[in-house]
Amino acid sequence: MAEPKIGNYSRSHKLTPHLAPVNSIVFSPDGKYMASGGDDGRISILSSPEGTVQTIQSNQDSVVVLNWMKTSQRAQLLLSGGADGTVKLWRQNKSTAFTLIQSMTVMDHPIEDIDVIGTKLAVVGNGGLFFYKVNPHEYHPSTEGAFEPIHTVLDGIIGGRIQSDQGKIRSVRFIGRGGAAVVGMLNRVLLCWDLVTKRRVFRERLETRIGNMEWDEGSRRLAIWNLYDGIDVYEIQATFAVRPIKISLKIERNYVAQIRFLTEDVLVVGSDNAVVQIVSIQNQSVIKKLKQNSKRHLVQAVACCRRTIVETGIVQHVIAGGSSEIDAGGEIRVWNTKGPLFVAKSWWSFASSAFVLMVVALATIHVMAYSRIICEREGDKELTVLCEQTIASSNWVIEASQGLIEGSRRLIEAAFNKAEEWRRDYSAE
């Protein structure tokens, strides 16, 4: 697999929407919205087109996890899991604001993780593993139809409780396009069930603990933050690959960090030293670091997306990281790849300014030439010399402007050629 191109990232947003550590950040499927949740119980939604921020008080104690639903509706749908054991569904109304559809109590323990595919929702915590069908059309808060329990009797699970293992459940992911579910437990146990046959596919005891995990359907890879020395990447094809691809990272404080797939071979992961890390699975190393702040803050929440720039068809990478330190004030930073078109636009503005300067210089020459003729007729040698000096200076400005315009033209042309090359590469990818 060819190493994907990782462009130069520029910070697009710096905001502090939370009063406490940030626990979760997620981008909407179309990349237009970014939602974050924190220990202050707030949900913050950033609209990327307008740059506006909406803050919602979730009333869930802490907002532990967020996830967007991908539906055919125009309105965006957001799910939030709280420390009070509830899951809530939020819907974008016509004014683009998000309002509560329904709240559901799943367990008496904090929600640890949720995953959603289509209308199928999986929820885990110390209370167990539960499945629901989400009915987005049932959007009135007084209805009971937004969450419909799926009474699936899975092998070895009774009342949501996993009988073979009583450890803390840390994460859940749908795999196989929703045909199976993988559950990761803190005590190193990874379990998988086929949701069609209801049978358990495997139970593996790993070498290290499971702090967090993420699934990529295209490569069928499961990335796990192992709470020891970094990331373990497993491949799940017809059977489970017991030997992982190990990516060692420098860890000083043993906290859970989120993992996200940017591409099939590139991961975005947090850290305990104030950076968001971009990691190559192929190279088994960090290939870029995005600095969160100057202090050694814990960055647990990360998110990324790939959205297409409509004008060019180029895929833009967007990455976000949230500070999880108590004294960080819930700071979030967002970076994106500007790409060659940003360079082209910058030089176009520069060339436009040079052109305006050249026009002003030409106008000055005409005025001074006319003034010199008048001064010569009047016999005013001092003003005649001044006019000639101004004309000479204006000629120099015109020559310089012409050089700047020509140089800008070449750079613009090169940038657009590079943009077309990127478009072809990303289309092939």
Secondary structure, 3 states (H helix, E strand, C coil): CCCCCCCCEEEEEEECCCCCCEEEEEECCCCCEEEEEECCCEEEEEECCCCCEEEEECCCCCEEEEEEECCCCCCCEEEEEECCCEEEEEEECCCCCEEEEEEEECCCCCEEEEEEECCEEEEEECCEEEEEEECCCCCCCCCCCCEEECCCCCCCEECCEECCCCCCEEEEEEECCCCEEEEEECCCEEEEEECCCCCEEEEEECCCCCCEEEEECCCCEEEEECCCCEEEEEEECCCECCCCEEEECCCCCCCCCCEEECCCCEEEECECCCEEEEEECCCCEEEEEEECCCCCCCEEEEEEEEEECCCCCCEEEEEEEEECCHHHCCCEEEEEECHHHHHHHHHHHHHHHHHHHHHHHHHHHHHHHHHHHHHHHHCCHHHHHHHHHHHHHHHHHHHHHHHHHHHHHHHHHHHHHHHHHHHHHHHHC
